[in-house]
């Protein structure tokens, strides 16, 4: 870790893993953009209201059951399966040690184990969130960079929020922390 002039450097991994990854994907998929959450639970709520108003027959009871099992299936099975699949089949460079360098013109991720260097320019970010111990930088709906605060030394941890705020284009990037 080093803070030199207008450069901040620390060692981390490129992406979250394990439970952190699961929390972040759940938040990103259902909370940050609640459309899927609303669309999956609305039929269940409507069926509950209709059932409480005594609108039921054999057909409607089957329909109500489907309306309740669909969102449960989405959350209990499909979401977990997709997260586990992604973690199992993700690019190995995402979990490899890397050095993150915050510079005046960009964020650079250097992954020597895989001979990769990624550069993310500050003007490409449209949203920045501080959630679950990560700074998550998005371009529209796509997460571009994750900065793990647990891997930052205390002096870096205290400098990063102001650094991000001063380098993103505040006309196009919304800061959510």
ROSE-4610 file (N, C-alpha, C; in Angstrom, 1 decimal, always signed):
// ROSE-4610
residu = [X/X/X/X/X/X/X/X/X/X/X/X/X/X/X/X/X/X/X/X/X/X/X/X/X/X/X/X/X/X/X/X/X/X/X/X/X/X/X/X/X/X/X/X/X/X/X/X/X/X/X/X/X/X/X/X/X/X/X/X/X/X/X/X/X/X/X/X/X/X/X/X/X/X/X/X/X/X/X/X/X/X/X/X/X/X/X/X/X/X/X/X/X/X/X/X/X/X/X/X/X/X/X/X/X/X/X/X/X/X/X/X/X/X/X/X/X/X/X/X/X/X/X/X/X/X/X/X/X/X/X/X/X/X/X/X/X/X/X/X/X/X/X/X/X/X/X/X/X/X/X/X/X/X/X/X/X/X/X/X/X/X/X/X/X/X/X/X/X/X/X/X/X/X/X/X/X/X/X/X/X/X/X/X/X/X/X/X/X/X/X/X/X/X/X/X/X/X/X/X/X/X/X/X/X/X/X/X/X/X/X/X/X/X/X/X/X/X/X/X/X/X/X/X/X/X/X/X/X/X/X/X/X/X/X/X/X/X/X/X/X/X/X/X/X/X/X/X/X/X/X/X/X/X/X/X/X/X/X/X/X/X/X/X/X/X/X/X/X/X/X/X/X/X/X/X/X/X/X/X/X/X/X/X/X/X/X/X/X/X/X/X/X/X/X/X/X/X/X/X/X/X/X/X/X/X/X/X/X/X/X/X/X/X/X/X/X/X/X/X/X/X/X/X/X/X/X/X/X/X/X/X/X/X/X/X/X/X/X/X/X/X/X/X/X/X/X/X/X/X/X/X/X/X/X/X/X/X/X/X/X/X/X/X/X/X/X/X/X/X/X/X/X/X/X/X/X/X/X/X/X/X/X/X/X/X/X/X/X/X/X/X/X/X/X/X/X/X/X/X/X/X/X/X/X/X/X/X/X/X/X/X/X/X/X/X/X/X/X/X/X/X/X/X/X/X/X/X/X/X/X/X/X/X/X/X/X/X/X/X/X/X/X/X/X/X/X/X/X/X/X/X/X/X/X/X/X/X/X/X/X/X/X/X/X/X/X/X/X/X/X/X/X/X/X/X/X/X/X/X/X/X/X/X/X/X/X/X/X/X/X/X/X/X/X/X/X/X/X/X/X/X/X/X/X/X/X/X/X/X/X/X/X/X/X/X/X/X/X/X/X/X/X/X/X/X/X/X/X/X/X]
num = [1/1/1/2/2/2/3/3/3/4/4/4/5/5/5/6/6/6/7/7/7/8/8/8/9/9/9/10/10/10/11/11/11/12/12/12/13/13/13/14/14/14/15/15/15/16/16/16/17/17/17/18/18/18/19/19/19/20/20/20/21/21/21/22/22/22/23/23/23/24/24/24/25/25/25/26/26/26/27/27/27/28/28/28/29/29/29/30/30/30/31/31/31/32/32/32/33/33/33/34/34/34/35/35/35/36/36/36/37/37/37/38/38/38/39/39/39/40/40/40/41/41/41/42/42/42/43/43/43/44/44/44/45/45/45/46/46/46/47/47/47/48/48/48/49/49/49/50/50/50/51/51/51/52/52/52/53/53/53/54/54/54/55/55/55/56/56/56/57/57/57/58/58/58/59/59/59/60/60/60/61/61/61/62/62/62/63/63/63/64/64/64/65/65/65/66/66/66/67/67/67/68/68/68/69/69/69/70/70/70/71/71/71/72/72/72/73/73/73/74/74/74/75/75/75/76/76/76/77/77/77/78/78/78/79/79/79/80/80/80/81/81/81/82/82/82/83/83/83/84/84/84/85/85/85/86/86/86/87/87/87/88/88/88/89/89/89/90/90/90/91/91/91/92/92/92/93/93/93/94/94/94/95/95/95/96/96/96/97/97/97/98/98/98/99/99/99/100/100/100/101/101/101/102/102/102/103/103/103/104/104/104/105/105/105/106/106/106/107/107/107/108/108/108/109/109/109/110/110/110/111/111/111/112/112/112/113/113/113/114/114/114/115/115/115/116/116/116/117/117/117/118/118/118/119/119/119/120/120/120/121/121/121/122/122/122/123/123/123/124/124/124/125/125/125/126/126/126/127/127/127/128/128/128/129/129/129/130/130/130/131/131/131/132/132/132/133/133/133/134/134/134/135/135/135/136/136/136/137/137/137/138/138/138/139/139/139/140/140/140/141/141/141/142/142/142/143/143/143/144/144/144/145/145/145/146/146/146/147/147/147/148/148/148/149/149/149/150/150/150/151/151/151/152/152/152/153/153/153/154/154/154/155/155/155/156/156/156/157/157/157/158/158/158/159/159/159/160/160/160/161/161/161/162/162/162/163/163/163/164/164/164/165/165/165/166/166/166/167/167/167/168/168/168/169/169/169/170/170/170/171/171/171/172/172/172/173/173/173/174/174/174/175/175/175/176/176/176/177/177/177]
x = [+0.8/+0.0/+0.9/+0.5/+1.2/+0.2/+0.4/-0.3/+0.9/+1.0/+2.0/+1.4/+1.5/+0.9/-0.6/-0.9/-2.3/-2.5/-1.7/-1.8/-2.0/-3.0/-3.3/-3.1/-2.4/-2.1/-2.4/-3.0/-3.2/-3.4/-3.1/-3.3/-4.6/-5.2/-6.5/-6.8/-8.0/-8.5/-9.4/-9.6/-10.4/-11.9/-12.4/-13.8/-14.0/-15.2/-15.6/-15.8/-15.8/-16.0/-16.8/-17.3/-18.1/-19.3/-19.5/-20.7/-20.8/-19.6/-19.6/-20.2/-19.8/-20.3/-21.8/-22.2/-23.7/-24.5/-24.0/-24.7/-24.8/-23.6/-23.5/-24.4/-24.4/-25.3/-26.8/-27.1/-28.5/-28.9/-28.1/-28.4/-28.5/-27.6/-27.6/-28.8/-29.2/-30.2/-31.6/-31.8/-33.2/-33.4/-32.4/-32.6/-32.2/-31.0/-30.6/-31.6/-32.0/-32.9/-34.1/-35.1/-36.2/-37.2/-37.1/-38.1/-38.4/-37.3/-37.6/-38.2/-37.8/-38.5/-40.0/-40.3/-41.7/-42.5/-41.9/-42.7/-42.8/-41.9/-42.1/-43.0/-43.1/-44.0/-45.4/-45.6/-46.9/-48.0/-47.8/-48.9/-49.1/-48.1/-48.3/-49.1/-48.9/-49.7/-51.1/-51.3/-52.6/-53.4/-52.7/-53.4/-53.8/-53.0/-53.3/-54.5/-54.5/-55.7/-57.0/-56.9/-58.1/-58.5/-57.6/-57.9/-58.6/-58.1/-58.7/-60.1/-60.3/-61.7/-62.6/-62.1/-62.9/-63.2/-62.2/-62.3/-61.4/-62.1/-61.3/-62.2/-61.6/-62.1/-60.9/-61.2/-60.0/-59.0/-59.4/-58.5/-57.7/-58.4/-57.8/-56.8/-57.1/-56.2/-54.9/-55.0/-53.8/-53.0/-53.7/-53.1/-52.4/-53.1/-52.5/-51.2/-51.3/-50.1/-48.9/-49.2/-48.1/-47.6/-48.5/-48.1/-47.2/-47.4/-46.5/-45.2/-45.3/-44.1/-43.1/-43.5/-42.6/-41.6/-42.0/-41.0/-40.1/-40.7/-39.9/-38.8/-39.2/-38.3/-37.2/-37.5/-36.6/-35.5/-36.0/-35.0/-34.3/-35.0/-34.4/-33.5/-33.9/-33.2/-32.4/-33.2/-32.6/-31.4/-31.7/-30.7/-29.4/-29.6/-28.4/-27.7/-28.4/-27.8/-26.9/-27.5/-26.7/-25.5/-25.6/-24.4/-23.4/-23.8/-22.8/-22.2/-22.9/-22.4/-21.4/-21.7/-20.8/-19.5/-19.6/-18.4/-17.5/-18.2/-17.4/-16.7/-17.4/-16.9/-16.3/-16.0/-15.5/-14.1/-13.7/-12.3/-11.4/-10.4/-9.5/-8.8/-8.7/-8.0/-8.8/-10.1/-11.0/-10.7/-10.1/-9.8/-8.3/-7.5/-6.0/-5.6/-4.5/-4.1/-3.8/-4.1/-3.9/-3.5/-3.0/-2.7/-3.6/-4.3/-5.2/-4.5/-4.5/-3.9/-4.9/-5.2/-6.1/-5.2/-5.4/-4.6/-5.5/-4.9/-5.7/-6.6/-6.1/-6.9/-7.7/-7.4/-8.0/-7.7/-8.4/-8.1/-7.5/-6.3/-5.6/-5.6/-5.9/-5.8/-4.8/-3.7/-2.6/-2.6/-2.8/-2.9/-1.7/-0.5/+0.7/+0.7/-0.1/-0.2/-0.8/-1.6/-2.2/-1.8/-0.7/-0.2/-1.4/-2.2/-3.3/-3.2/-3.5/-3.6/-4.9/-5.8/-7.1/-7.0/-7.5/-7.6/-9.0/-9.5/-10.9/-10.9/-11.3/-11.2/-12.3/-12.1/-13.0/-14.3/-14.2/-15.4/-16.4/-16.0/-17.0/-17.9/-17.7/-18.6/-19.8/-21.0/-22.3/-22.9/-22.4/-22.9/-21.7/-21.6/-20.7/-21.4/-21.3/-22.0/-20.9/-21.2/-20.4/-21.3/-21.2/-22.0/-21.2/-21.5/-20.9/-19.4/-18.8/-17.3/-16.6/-17.4/-16.8/-17.3/-16.4/-16.8/-17.1/-18.3/-18.7/-18.9/-18.2/-18.3/-19.0/-20.1/-20.9/-20.8/-21.1/-21.4/-22.8/-23.7/-25.2/-25.5/-25.9/-26.3/-25.2/-24.0/-22.9/-21.8/-21.5/-20.4/-19.1/-18.3/-17.0/-15.9/-15.9/-14.8/-15.3/-14.7/-15.0/-13.7/-13.8/-12.7/-13.0/-12.3/-12.5/-11.9/-12.7/-12.2/-11.5/-11.8/-11.1/-9.6/-9.3/-7.9/-7.1/-7.8/-7.2/-6.6/-5.4/-4.9/-5.7/-5.6/-6.5/-6.3/-5.0/-4.8/-5.4/-5.4/-6.0/-7.5/-8.0/-9.5/-10.1/-9.4/-9.9/-9.8/-8.8/-8.6/-9.4/-9.8/-10.5/-11.8/-12.7/-14.0/-13.8/-13.0/-12.7/-12.1/-11.2/-10.5/-11.5/-12.4/-13.4/-14.3/-14.7/-15.6/-14.9/-13.6/-12.9/-12.5/-12.6/-12.2/-13.3/-14.4/-15.5/-16.1/-16.8/-17.5/-18.8/-19.0/-20.2/-21.4/-21.2/-22.3/-23.0/-22.3/-22.8/-22.8/-22.1/-21.9/-22.6/-23.5/-24.2/-23.4/-23.0/-22.3/-23.4/-23.3/-24.3/-23.7/-23.0/-22.4/-22.2]
y = [-1.2/+0.0/+1.2/+2.2/+3.5/+4.6/+5.7/+6.9/+7.9/+8.1/+9.0/+10.1/+11.3/+12.4/+12.1/+11.9/+11.7/+10.2/+9.3/+7.9/+7.1/+6.2/+5.3/+3.9/+3.1/+1.7/+0.8/-0.4/-1.4/-2.7/-3.8/-5.2/-5.8/-6.5/-7.1/-8.1/-8.5/-9.3/-8.5/-8.9/-8.1/-8.1/-9.3/-9.4/-10.1/-9.9/-10.5/-12.0/-12.8/-14.2/-14.7/-15.9/-16.5/-15.7/-15.6/-14.9/-13.5/-12.8/-11.4/-11.3/-12.2/-12.2/-12.4/-13.4/-13.7/-12.5/-11.8/-10.6/-9.5/-9.3/-8.2/-8.5/-9.8/-10.1/-10.0/-10.5/-10.3/-8.9/-8.0/-6.6/-6.0/-6.3/-5.8/-6.2/-7.5/-8.0/-7.6/-7.6/-7.4/-6.1/-5.5/-4.3/-3.0/-3.0/-1.8/-1.6/-2.7/-2.6/-3.5/-3.1/-3.9/-4.4/-4.2/-4.6/-6.1/-6.9/-8.4/-8.8/-8.1/-8.4/-8.1/-6.9/-6.5/-7.4/-7.7/-8.5/-10.0/-10.5/-11.9/-12.0/-11.0/-11.1/-10.5/-9.6/-9.0/-10.1/-11.1/-12.1/-12.9/-13.1/-13.8/-12.9/-11.6/-10.7/-10.6/-10.5/-10.4/-11.7/-12.8/-14.1/-14.2/-13.7/-13.7/-12.8/-11.6/-10.7/-11.4/-12.0/-12.6/-13.8/-14.5/-15.7/-15.2/-14.1/-13.5/-12.9/-12.6/-12.1/-13.2/-14.4/-15.6/-15.9/-15.5/-15.8/-17.0/-18.2/-19.4/-20.5/-21.3/-22.5/-23.5/-24.7/-25.6/-25.0/-24.5/-23.9/-22.7/-21.8/-20.6/-21.0/-22.1/-22.5/-23.0/-23.7/-24.2/-22.9/-22.0/-20.8/-20.0/-19.9/-19.2/-19.9/-21.2/-22.0/-21.7/-21.7/-21.4/-19.9/-19.0/-17.6/-17.5/-18.4/-18.3/-19.1/-20.2/-21.0/-20.4/-19.6/-19.1/-18.1/-17.1/-16.3/-17.1/-18.0/-18.9/-19.6/-20.2/-20.9/-19.9/-18.7/-17.7/-17.5/-17.2/-16.9/-18.1/-19.1/-20.3/-21.1/-21.3/-22.2/-21.6/-20.8/-20.3/-19.3/-18.4/-17.4/-18.1/-19.0/-19.7/-20.5/-21.1/-21.9/-21.1/-19.9/-19.1/-18.5/-18.1/-17.6/-18.7/-19.9/-21.0/-21.4/-21.4/-21.7/-20.6/-19.4/-18.3/-18.4/-18.7/-18.8/-19.9/-21.0/-22.2/-22.1/-21.3/-21.2/-19.8/-19.0/-17.6/-17.6/-16.6/-16.4/-16.4/-17.3/-17.4/-16.0/-15.1/-13.8/-13.0/-13.3/-12.5/-12.7/-13.9/-14.2/-14.2/-13.9/-13.8/-12.5/-12.5/-11.3/-10.2/-9.0/-7.9/-6.6/-5.7/-4.4/-3.4/-2.7/-1.6/-0.3/+0.5/+1.8/+2.8/+3.7/+4.8/+6.0/+6.4/+7.5/+8.7/+9.8/+10.9/+10.6/+9.8/+9.6/+8.3/+7.4/+6.1/+5.2/+4.1/+3.0/+1.9/+1.4/+0.4/-0.9/-2.0/-3.3/-4.1/-4.4/-5.2/-6.6/-7.6/-9.0/-9.8/-9.7/-10.3/-11.8/-12.5/-14.0/-14.4/-13.5/-13.8/-12.8/-12.1/-11.1/-10.2/-9.7/-8.8/-7.4/-6.4/-5.1/-4.5/-4.1/-3.4/-2.0/-1.1/+0.3/+0.8/+1.4/+1.9/+3.4/+4.2/+5.6/+6.1/+7.2/+7.8/+8.2/+8.7/+9.2/+8.1/+6.9/+5.8/+5.4/+5.9/+5.5/+6.3/+5.7/+6.4/+6.3/+5.3/+5.2/+4.6/+5.1/+4.5/+4.2/+3.0/+2.6/+2.1/+2.3/+1.8/+0.8/-0.5/-1.5/-2.7/-3.3/-4.6/-4.6/-3.5/-3.4/-3.2/-2.8/-2.6/-1.3/-0.6/+0.5/-0.2/-0.1/-0.7/+0.4/+0.4/+1.4/+0.8/+1.4/+0.9/+1.9/+1.2/+2.0/+1.5/+2.4/+2.1/+0.9/-0.3/-1.4/-2.4/-2.1/-3.1/-2.7/-3.6/-3.3/-3.4/-2.4/-2.3/-2.7/-2.1/-2.2/-2.4/-3.3/-3.4/-3.2/-2.3/-2.0/-2.5/-3.6/-4.2/-3.4/-2.8/-2.0/-2.8/-4.1/-4.9/-5.1/-4.9/-5.1/-3.8/-2.7/-1.4/-1.1/-0.6/-0.1/+1.1/+1.4/+2.5/+3.8/+4.2/+5.5/+5.5/+4.4/+4.3/+4.3/+3.5/+3.4/+4.8/+5.7/+7.0/+8.0/+7.7/+8.6/+8.3/+7.0/+6.6/+7.3/+7.5/+8.1/+9.5/+10.3/+11.7/+11.6/+10.6/+10.4/+10.1/+9.2/+8.8/+10.0/+10.7/+11.9/+13.0/+13.1/+14.2/+13.8/+12.5/+12.1/+11.6/+11.2/+10.9/+12.1/+12.0/+13.2/+13.3/+14.2/+14.4/+14.8/+15.2/+15.5/+14.2/+13.1/+11.9/+10.7/+10.9/+9.8/+10.2/+9.3/+9.5/+8.8/+9.5/+8.9/+8.5/+7.2/+6.7/+6.2/+7.1/+6.9/+8.1]
z = [+0.0/+0.0/+0.0/-0.8/-0.8/-1.3/-0.7/-1.2/-1.6/-2.9/-3.4/-4.2/-3.8/-4.5/-4.8/-6.1/-6.4/-6.9/-6.3/-6.6/-5.3/-5.4/-4.2/-4.8/-4.0/-4.4/-3.3/-3.6/-2.6/-3.2/-2.5/-3.0/-2.6/-3.5/-3.3/-4.3/-4.6/-5.7/-6.5/-7.8/-8.7/-8.3/-7.9/-7.6/-6.3/-5.7/-4.5/-4.7/-3.7/-3.8/-2.6/-2.6/-1.5/-1.1/+0.2/+0.7/+0.3/+0.2/-0.2/-1.6/-2.5/-3.8/-3.9/-3.1/-3.0/-2.6/-1.5/-1.0/-2.1/-2.7/-3.7/-4.9/-5.4/-6.6/-6.2/-5.0/-4.5/-4.5/-3.9/-3.8/-5.2/-6.1/-7.4/-8.2/-8.1/-8.9/-8.4/-7.1/-6.5/-5.8/-5.2/-4.4/-5.2/-5.8/-6.6/-7.7/-8.3/-9.5/-9.1/-8.4/-7.9/-8.9/-10.1/-11.1/-11.0/-11.0/-11.0/-9.7/-8.6/-7.3/-7.3/-7.8/-7.9/-8.8/-10.0/-11.0/-10.5/-9.7/-9.2/-8.1/-7.2/-6.0/-6.2/-7.2/-7.5/-7.7/-8.5/-8.6/-7.3/-6.5/-5.2/-4.3/-4.3/-3.4/-3.9/-5.2/-5.8/-5.4/-5.6/-5.3/-3.8/-2.9/-1.5/-1.2/-1.8/-1.7/-2.2/-3.4/-3.9/-3.1/-2.5/-1.6/-0.4/+0.2/+1.4/+1.1/-0.1/-0.5/-0.9/-0.7/-1.0/-2.5/-3.3/-4.7/-4.9/-4.9/-5.2/-5.7/-6.5/-7.0/-7.2/-7.6/-7.8/-8.7/-9.8/-10.8/-10.2/-9.5/-8.9/-7.8/-7.0/-6.0/-6.6/-7.7/-8.4/-8.9/-9.5/-10.0/-8.8/-7.7/-6.5/-6.1/-6.0/-5.6/-6.6/-7.8/-8.8/-8.6/-8.3/-8.1/-6.8/-5.9/-4.7/-4.8/-5.6/-5.7/-6.7/-7.6/-8.6/-7.9/-7.1/-6.5/-5.5/-4.9/-3.9/-4.7/-5.9/-6.8/-7.2/-7.6/-8.1/-7.0/-5.8/-4.7/-4.1/-3.9/-3.2/-4.1/-5.4/-6.2/-7.4/-8.2/-9.4/-9.1/-8.1/-7.8/-7.2/-6.3/-5.7/-6.8/-7.6/-8.7/-9.6/-10.0/-10.9/-10.2/-9.0/-8.2/-8.1/-7.7/-7.6/-8.9/-10.0/-11.3/-11.7/-11.5/-11.9/-11.0/-9.7/-8.9/-9.3/-9.7/-10.1/-11.5/-12.4/-13.8/-14.1/-13.1/-13.4/-13.8/-14.4/-14.9/-13.7/-13.7/-12.5/-12.2/-13.1/-12.9/-11.9/-11.8/-10.9/-9.4/-9.1/-7.7/-7.5/-8.5/-8.3/-7.6/-6.9/-6.3/-7.4/-7.1/-8.0/-7.2/-7.9/-7.4/-8.0/-7.2/-7.7/-7.5/-8.5/-8.5/-8.9/-8.0/-8.3/-8.7/-10.0/-10.5/-11.0/-11.3/-11.7/-12.9/-13.9/-15.1/-15.1/-14.2/-14.3/-13.1/-13.0/-12.0/-12.8/-12.3/-13.0/-12.1/-12.7/-12.0/-12.7/-11.9/-12.5/-11.8/-12.7/-12.2/-12.8/-12.1/-12.7/-12.9/-12.1/-12.2/-13.6/-14.2/-15.5/-16.6/-16.3/-17.2/-17.8/-16.9/-17.3/-16.6/-17.4/-16.8/-17.4/-16.5/-16.9/-16.5/-17.3/-17.0/-17.2/-16.2/-16.1/-16.0/-17.0/-16.9/-16.0/-15.3/-14.4/-15.1/-16.3/-17.0/-17.4/-17.3/-17.7/-16.6/-15.4/-14.3/-14.2/-14.0/-13.9/-12.5/-11.7/-10.3/-9.5/-8.2/-7.3/-6.0/-5.5/-4.2/-3.2/-2.0/-0.9/-0.1/-0.4/+0.2/+0.5/+1.6/+2.0/+2.1/+2.4/+2.5/+1.1/+0.1/-1.2/-1.8/-2.5/-3.4/-4.7/-5.2/-6.5/-7.5/-8.6/-9.6/-10.8/-11.2/-12.3/-13.5/-14.7/-15.9/-16.3/-16.0/-16.2/-15.3/-15.8/-15.0/-14.8/-15.4/-15.3/-14.3/-13.4/-12.4/-13.2/-13.1/-13.7/-12.8/-11.6/-10.6/-9.2/-8.5/-7.0/-6.3/-5.3/-4.4/-3.0/-2.6/-1.3/-0.2/+0.7/+1.8/+2.8/+2.9/+3.9/+3.6/+2.3/+1.9/+1.9/+2.2/+2.2/+3.6/+3.7/+5.0/+5.4/+6.7/+7.3/+6.6/+6.2/+5.6/+4.2/+3.5/+2.2/+2.3/+3.3/+3.5/+3.7/+4.5/+4.8/+3.6/+2.7/+1.5/+0.3/+0.2/-1.1/-1.3/-0.4/-0.7/-1.3/-0.7/-1.3/-2.6/-2.8/-4.1/-5.2/-4.9/-5.9/-6.2/-5.2/-5.4/-6.2/-6.0/-6.8/-8.2/-8.5/-9.9/-10.8/-10.3/-11.2/-11.8/-12.9/-13.5/-12.8/-11.9/-11.0/-11.9/-13.1/-14.0/-14.5/-14.6/-15.1/-14.1/-13.0/-12.0/-10.7/-10.3/-9.0/-7.9/-6.9/-5.7/-4.7/-4.3/-3.4/-2.1/-1.4/-0.1/+0.6]
